């Protein structure tokens, strides 16, 4: 699946949420997208919990 069609399927508000979380937690937007894909939910608290788990492993 080309990257352009994957980005087109993401609603604008979800993309804004991804950018917000990436900036807030100082990670790349690609990492946030991967976490959302892996968790299966774009709920902010679930994504933030996974980001914190990843940071704890470093």
N, C-alpha and C positions, 0 to 999 in steps of 0.2 A: 504494500500500500504506500503510495507516495506521500511525502510529508505534507504537501499542500492540501491534499484531500483530508488528511487527519486533522489539520488545523482548521479547515473549513467546517468540520463537524462540531467543533467546540464552540458553544455559545459565547458571546462577547462578555457577559458577566462572569462566566467561569474563567475566562482568560484574564480578566481584571483581578479576580481572586487569586489566580496562580501568580501573577506578577506581584501582588500585595504580599503574599506569603513568602515568596522568594526574597523580596527586599527585606521583610521583617526578620527573617531567620538567616539572612546572608548566605543563601544557597542559590544555585542557578534555577531558572524556571524549568529546565529540563528535569531536574531532580524532583521538583514538586509534581510535574506531570507524571513521572515514573511512580512516585508514591501514590498518587491518585489512582493510577492504573492498577498497581499492586494491591492496594487496600480495597478498591472497588467502590469507593465513596469519595465524593468531593466535599464532604462535610468538614468544615474548618477544624474542629476540635480533633477529629480522627487524623487528619493530615498533620496537624501540629504535634500530636502525640508521636507519630511515626518519625517526624523530623527530629524530635528530641531524643528518641531512642537511638537514631543513627548518630547523633552528635555524642551521645554517651559512650558509644563504641569506639570513638576516635581516641 
